[in-house]
Amino acid sequence: MQVTETQAEGLKREYKVQIAATEIDEKMVARLEELGNTVKVPGFRPGKVPLQILKQRFGKSVMGEVLERAVSDSSNQALSERGLRPAIQPKIEISSFDEGKDLEYTMELELLPDIEPMDFSKIELERGNIEIEDSAVQEAIEDLAKAHKKTEPLDAPRKSQTGDVLVIDFSGTVDGEAYPGMAAEDHHMELGSSSFIEGFEEQLIGAEIGDTREVKVTFPEAYANDRLAGQDAIFMVTIKNILQSVPLAIDDELAATLGETDLAALKARVRERIAAEYKDFARTRLKRQLLDRLAEGHDFPVPDSMVKVEFETIWKQVEQDREAGNLDPEDAAKAEEDLKSDYREIAERRVRLGLLISEVGQRNGIEVTQEEANMALLREAQRYPGKEREVFEFYQKAPEVMANLRAPIFEDKVVDFIIDLAQVTDRSITPEALRKEMESETEEGASEAKKKPAKPKMAKPAKEPVKEPGAKKTQSGAKKKAAKKSS
């Protein structure tokens, strides 16, 4: 095998590889003889088929196999002997081959850059330690009481309003014809709950007990019953009673309803939940700071091919957002070329940070343990109740997909490693102050910096905290960036 370097520009390399015809012929003969030991040819015993017969019968298919293996083996050998680390799969193109002649092909590739991480001990970061005020706990408890409201008769007769529960009889028709499911008696309906067809509840606001109202609505085009989908309907609705919604009293009974022994225990639980949620936000902010410092402290070249792949992923999401009308006003106002330029910079930053984090992890022996991977898989499976087994089987059969679960774990472990080496100043901060600071951030970073953390809800799982994108998906504009989870 003869390898000649024909291009060496930046990270790009191109090689001309030539494999002698005699070597190809030797590989061809060896493969045919191996095949001759197993195939059945009329008139010959296995292992006794003449080479010429084998060549006539299987020559073309075996030649394709031999060429493919020769190219694969020789390209890997060329990379290994030169200590080359391709960024992505090399592009190989056969330039010349005829039976009895040398095989020649070109190999184009981009190399991974040499990376020298900065001195992490010089990085300065600020970590927010969340202080949960009593007022925040009380506000959350009040929200819980409202969420677990009860209904009771009106104190005095009045017209219905949003939040009331109406006890109604109703019957409906489409073009004068009644259909199953369009009538009921003593049905309890909360005004403002959007549990009925759009426009139904609104037409009952202001009704009194004993009223009968004609309600006109249109079934949605995507309605489950095809006979009713998109059809206009008329309902006759009689209001039999109006019940008012009353929050539960904030006492031990409320605590018992929520599974706690008493009100003090409920407050302690609420405080822990609020602290845990805002701790995640503070962690996100600290990680964003670190990624910004790492981006500022490193300027090594990155492979164009990797940037191109990353940009195409981002731009696809941008176009989807545009079609859905979800593009940020700032982005929508830009010329397309300017917008593409912005996102190419983001793609380059993502790739650079991804390569850096990978290098730091490898240098310091940071790995994702099997137990950590199993826990990630378990969390993923729990997102699909009733289909956990299928999820497990899917990931077990697709190692490349399993790698997607390992990647964020690896990244977080590397981030924690660097944070431990950095100069971190702790500062006490209230949740409200944290929200305001995250909203006001305008440095290069993810649009998540502008999102408000939601108040914790005890009745259901707390809202998923804002996630810092993966290292290869780190955002660099103070506006909405494309790739979502989503992360």
C-alpha positions in Angstrom: 0.0 0.0 0.0 1.3 3.5 -0.9 -0.2 6.6 0.7 0.5 10.1 -0.5 -0.7 13.2 1.3 -2.1 15.6 -1.3 -3.6 18.3 0.9 -2.8 19.6 4.4 -4.7 22.8 5.1 -5.8 23.5 8.7 -7.7 20.5 9.9 -8.3 19.2 6.4 -6.3 16.4 5.0 -6.5 14.5 1.7 -4.6 11.3 0.8 -4.1 9.3 -2.4 -4.0 5.6 -1.6 -2.8 3.0 -4.0 -3.0 -0.7 -3.5 -1.1 -3.0 -5.8 -3.0 -5.3 -8.2 -1.1 -8.3 -6.8 -2.3 -7.5 -3.3 -5.9 -7.3 -4.5 -5.5 -10.6 -6.4 -4.1 -12.3 -3.3 -7.1 -11.1 -1.3 -9.4 -12.3 -4.0 -7.9 -15.8 -4.2 -7.9 -16.1 -0.4 -11.6 -15.2 -0.2 -12.6 -17.5 -3.1 -10.7 -20.4 -1.4 -12.4 -19.7 1.9 -15.8 -19.7 0.0 -14.9 -22.9 -1.8 -14.8 -24.8 1.5 -18.5 -24.2 2.2 -20.4 -23.7 -1.1 -21.9 -26.5 -3.0 -21.1 -26.7 -6.7 -22.6 -29.6 -8.8 -20.0 -32.2 -9.6 -17.6 -31.1 -6.9 -17.1 -31.9 -3.3 -16.8 -28.9 -0.9 -13.2 -27.8 -0.8 -12.4 -29.4 -4.1 -14.0 -26.8 -6.5 -11.3 -25.4 -8.9 -10.4 -21.8 -8.4 -11.4 -20.9 -11.9 -14.9 -22.3 -11.4 -15.2 -20.3 -8.2 -14.1 -17.2 -10.0 -16.6 -17.7 -12.8 -19.5 -18.2 -10.4 -18.7 -15.8 -7.6 -16.0 -13.5 -9.0 -18.1 -10.3 -9.3 -19.7 -10.5 -5.8 -16.4 -11.5 -4.2 -14.6 -8.7 -5.9 -17.0 -6.1 -4.5 -16.5 -7.6 -1.1 -12.7 -7.7 -1.4 -12.6 -4.1 -2.6 -14.8 -2.9 0.2 -12.6 -4.7 2.8 -9.4 -3.5 1.1 -10.5 0.1 1.2 -11.7 -0.2 4.8 -8.6 -1.9 6.1 -6.1 0.3 4.2 -7.8 3.5 5.2 -7.9 2.5 8.9 -4.2 1.5 8.6 -3.3 4.8 7.1 -5.1 6.7 9.9 -3.5 4.6 12.6 0.1 4.8 11.2 -0.2 8.6 11.1 -2.0 9.0 14.4 -4.9 10.8 12.8 -8.2 11.4 14.6 -11.0 12.0 12.1 -13.7 14.4 13.2 -16.3 12.5 11.2 -16.2 9.5 8.8 -13.7 10.1 6.1 -15.0 10.6 2.6 -13.6 8.0 0.2 -13.8 7.9 -3.5 -12.4 5.2 -5.8 -10.6 7.0 -8.6 -9.2 4.0 -10.6 -9.7 0.2 -10.7 -9.8 -2.5 -13.3 -9.2 -6.2 -13.0 -5.5 -6.8 -13.0 -4.7 -3.2 -12.2 -3.9 -1.2 -9.0 -6.7 0.1 -6.9 -6.5 3.9 -6.3 -8.8 6.0 -4.2 -8.8 9.4 -2.5 -9.5 9.9 1.2 -10.7 13.3 2.4 -11.1 14.0 6.1 -11.0 16.6 8.8 -9.0 16.1 12.0 -10.0 16.7 15.5 -8.0 19.7 16.8 -5.3 19.6 19.4 -6.9 21.0 22.5 -5.1 22.4 25.4 -7.6 23.2 28.2 -7.1 26.5 30.1 -6.2 26.7 33.8 -9.6 26.0 35.3 -8.4 27.4 38.7 -8.4 30.9 37.1 -12.1 30.8 36.3 -14.2 32.9 38.6 -17.9 32.0 39.1 -20.7 33.0 41.4 -23.0 30.5 42.9 -26.4 31.5 44.3 -27.5 29.8 47.5 -31.3 30.0 47.6 -32.9 31.4 50.7 -36.5 30.4 50.9 -38.5 33.1 52.7 -41.5 32.3 54.9 -43.7 34.4 52.6 -42.9 32.2 49.6 -43.9 29.1 51.6 -47.1 30.7 52.7 -47.9 31.7 49.1 -47.3 28.2 47.9 -49.6 26.8 50.7 -52.3 29.2 49.6 -52.0 28.0 46.0 -52.4 24.5 47.3 -55.5 25.4 49.2 -57.0 27.0 46.1 -56.0 24.0 43.9 -57.8 21.7 46.4 -61.0 23.8 46.6 -64.4 22.4 47.5 -67.8 23.5 46.4 -70.7 24.6 48.5 -74.1 26.3 47.9 -74.1 30.1 47.3 -74.4 32.3 50.4 -77.0 34.3 48.5 -78.6 34.1 45.1 -76.5 35.6 42.3 -75.6 35.1 38.6 -73.0 32.5 37.7 -69.4 33.5 37.2 -66.1 32.0 36.2 -65.0 29.4 38.8 -68.5 28.4 39.8 -69.7 24.8 39.3 -73.1 24.5 37.6 -75.4 21.6 38.0 -77.1 21.3 34.6 -79.3 19.3 32.4 -78.5 19.6 28.7 -79.5 18.1 25.4 -78.1 18.9 22.0 -78.9 18.4 18.3 -77.1 18.8 15.0 -79.4 19.8 12.1 -82.3 18.8 14.4 -81.0 15.3 15.1 -79.8 14.1 18.5 -76.7 12.0 18.8 -75.5 9.8 21.6 -73.5 11.7 24.2 -75.2 15.0 23.5 -77.5 14.9 26.6 -77.1 14.5 30.3 -78.8 15.2 33.6 -77.4 16.7 36.8 -74.0 17.2 35.2 -71.5 19.2 37.2 -69.5 21.7 35.0 -66.9 24.2 36.2 -67.1 27.5 34.3 -63.7 28.3 33.0 -62.4 24.7 33.0 -62.6 24.4 29.2 -64.0 20.9 29.8 -66.7 21.4 27.2 -66.6 22.5 23.5 -65.1 25.9 23.0 -67.7 28.6 23.6 -70.1 26.4 25.6 -69.1 27.5 29.1 -68.8 31.2 28.2 -72.5 31.3 27.1 -73.5 30.2 30.6 -71.8 32.9 32.5 -74.3 35.3 34.0 -77.1 32.6 34.3 -79.3 32.2 37.3 -80.7 29.1 38.9 -83.7 27.9 36.9 -82.6 29.6 33.7 -82.8 27.6 30.4 -80.4 28.8 27.8 -79.8 28.0 24.1 -76.1 27.4 23.5 -74.7 27.4 20.0 -71.3 25.8 19.4 -69.3 24.3 16.6 -67.6 20.9 17.1 -63.8 21.0 16.3 -62.7 19.7 12.9 -60.6 17.1 14.8 -63.4 15.9 17.0 -63.3 12.2 17.8 -66.7 11.5 16.5 -66.5 11.9 12.7 -70.2 12.5 12.4 -70.0 15.6 14.6 -66.6 16.9 13.6 -66.9 20.5 12.3 -70.7 20.5 12.7 -72.8 23.3 14.2 -74.8 22.2 17.2 -77.5 23.7 19.4 -77.8 22.7 23.1 -80.7 23.5 25.5 -79.2 23.9 28.9 -81.1 24.2 32.2 -79.2 25.5 35.3 -80.5 23.5 38.2 -78.0 24.8 40.8 -74.9 27.1 41.2 -72.1 26.0 43.6 -69.3 28.3 44.6 -65.7 27.2 44.8 -64.1 27.7 48.2 -60.4 27.1 48.9 -59.7 24.6 51.7 -58.8 26.1 55.0 -55.0 26.1 55.7 -54.9 23.7 58.6 -54.0 20.2 59.6 -56.9 18.9 57.5 -55.4 20.3 54.4 -52.1 18.8 55.3 -53.8 15.4 55.8 -55.4 15.7 52.4 -51.9 16.1 50.9 -50.5 13.2 52.8 -48.8 15.0 55.7 -49.3 14.6 59.4 -50.0 18.2 60.2 -49.6 21.8 58.8 -46.0 22.1 60.1 -45.0 19.0 58.2 -46.7 20.3 55.1 -44.9 23.6 55.3 -41.6 21.8 55.7 -42.3 19.7 52.7 -43.3 22.8 50.6 -40.1 24.6 51.7 -38.0 21.6 50.6 -39.7 21.4 47.2 -39.3 25.1 46.6 -35.6 24.9 47.6 -35.0 21.9 45.3 -36.6 23.6 42.3 -34.7 26.8 42.7 -31.5 25.0 43.4 -31.9 23.5 39.9 -32.3 27.0 38.5 -29.2 28.2 40.4 -27.3 25.2 39.1 -28.4 26.0 35.5 -27.2 29.6 35.9 -23.8 28.5 37.4 -23.4 26.0 34.5 -24.2 28.7 32.0 -21.6 31.0 33.5 -19.0 28.2 33.3 -19.8 27.5 29.6 -19.4 31.2 28.8 -16.0 31.3 30.6 -14.9 28.2 28.7 -16.0 29.6 25.4 -14.1 32.9 26.2 -11.0 31.0 27.2 -10.6 28.7 24.2 -10.3 29.5 20.5 -9.0 26.4 18.9 -10.1 25.6 15.3 -13.1 23.3 14.9 -13.9 21.0 12.0 -16.1 22.6 9.3 -17.9 19.3 8.8 -19.0 19.2 12.4 -20.1 22.8 12.4 -22.1 22.1 9.2 -23.9 19.2 10.8 -24.7 21.2 13.9 -25.9 24.2 11.9 -28.2 22.1 9.8 -29.8 20.7 12.9 -30.3 24.2 14.3 -31.5 25.7 11.1 -34.1 22.9 10.6 -35.6 23.9 14.0 -35.5 27.6 13.0 -37.5 26.9 9.9 -40.0 24.8 11.8 -40.4 27.6 14.3 -40.9 30.1 11.4 -43.6 27.9 9.8 -45.4 27.6 13.2 -45.2 31.3 13.8 -42.9 30.8 16.8 -39.8 32.6 15.6 -38.5 35.3 18.0 -39.4 38.8 16.9 -35.7 39.6 17.0 -34.9 36.8 14.6 -38.0 37.4 12.4 -36.8 41.0 11.8 -33.4 39.9 10.4 -32.5 39.1 6.8 -32.1 35.4 6.3 -28.3 35.6 5.6 -27.8 37.6 8.8 -29.8 35.1 10.7 -27.9 32.2 9.2 -24.6 33.9 10.2 -25.8 34.2 13.8 -26.7 30.6 14.0 -23.4 29.5 12.3 -21.6 31.2 15.1 -23.8 29.3 17.6 -23.1 26.0 15.9 -19.3 26.7 16.0 -19.5 27.5 19.7 -21.5 24.3 20.4 -19.0 22.2 18.6 -16.0 23.8 20.3 -17.5 23.4 23.8 -18.4 19.8 23.0 -14.9 18.9 21.9 -13.5 20.7 24.9 -15.7 18.9 27.4 -14.9 15.5 25.7 -11.2 16.2 25.9 -11.3 17.2 29.6 -13.4 14.1 30.4 -11.0 11.8 28.6 -7.9 13.4 30.1 -9.2 13.0 33.6 -10.8 9.5 33.3 -14.4 10.8 33.7 -16.9 8.1 32.7 -20.5 7.4 33.0 -21.0 4.3 35.1 -23.4 1.5 34.2 -25.5 2.3 37.3 -25.8 6.0 36.1 -26.8 4.8 32.7 -29.3 2.4 34.1 -30.9 5.1 36.2 -31.1 7.4 33.2 -32.8 4.6 31.2 -35.2 4.0 34.1 -36.2 7.7 34.2 -36.7 7.6 30.4 -38.9 4.5 30.7 -41.0 6.1 33.4 -42.1 8.8 30.9 -44.1 6.1 29.1 -46.4 4.4 31.6 -47.4 0.9 30.5 -44.6 0.8 27.8 -41.6 0.6 30.1 -40.6 -2.8 28.7 -40.7 -1.6 25.1 -38.5 1.4 26.0 -35.9 -0.8 27.7 -35.8 -3.2 24.7 -35.5 -0.3 22.3 -32.5 1.3 24.1 -30.8 -2.1 24.6 -31.0 -2.8 20.9 -29.7 0.6 19.9 -26.4 1.5 21.5 -26.2 4.8 19.5 -29.5 5.9 21.1 -28.3 4.8 24.5 -25.4 7.2 24.0 -27.8 10.0 23.9 -28.8 9.2 27.5 -25.2 9.0 28.6 -24.1 12.3 27.0 -25.8 14.7 29.4 -24.6 12.7 32.4 -21.0 12.8 31.1 -21.3 16.5 30.4 -22.6 17.2 33.9 -19.8 15.2 35.5 -17.2 17.1 33.5 -18.9 20.4 34.5 -18.8 19.4 38.1 -15.2 18.5 37.8 -14.3 21.9 36.4 -16.5 23.8 39.0 -14.6 22.0 41.7 -11.3 23.5 40.3 -12.7 27.0 39.7 -12.9 29.9 42.1 -16.6 29.8 43.2 -18.0 32.6 45.3 -21.2 31.8 47.2 -23.9 34.4 47.5 -27.3 34.1 49.3 -30.2 35.0 47.0 -34.0 34.8 47.2 -36.0 33.1 44.5 -37.5 36.4 43.4 -34.1 37.9 43.0 -32.9 34.9 41.1 -35.8 35.2 38.7 -35.1 38.9 38.1 -31.4 38.3 37.5 -32.1 35.5 35.1 -34.6 37.6 33.2 -32.2 40.6 32.9 -29.2 38.6 31.7 -28.2 39.7 28.2 -24.8 38.1 27.8 -24.3 35.4 25.2 -26.4 32.5 26.5 -29.5 30.5 26.1 -32.9 32.0 25.9 -33.8 30.0 29.0 -32.1 32.8 30.9 -35.3 34.8 30.2 -37.7 32.2 31.4 -39.4 32.6 34.8 -39.3 29.7 37.1 -42.8 28.5 37.9 -44.0 28.4 41.5 -43.7 24.9 42.8 -47.0 22.9 42.8 -47.4 20.2 45.4 -50.5 18.6 43.8 -48.5 17.5 40.7 -44.9 17.2 39.8 -43.1 20.5 39.8 -42.5 22.1 36.4 -39.4 20.8 34.8 -36.6 23.2 35.4 -34.9 25.1 32.6 -32.1 22.8 31.2 -28.8 23.9 30.0 -28.3 22.4 26.6 -25.7 19.8 26.0 -22.1 20.9 25.4 -22.6 20.5 21.7 -25.8 22.4 22.0 -24.7 25.3 24.1 -26.4 28.5 23.0 -24.7 31.7 22.4 -27.4 34.3 21.7 -29.6 36.1 24.2 -32.6 34.9 22.2 -34.5 31.7 21.4 -32.1 29.2 19.9 -33.1 26.3 17.8 -32.4 22.8 19.1 -35.0 21.7 21.7 -35.3 18.8 23.7 -35.0 19.1 25.3 -32.7 19.0 25.3 
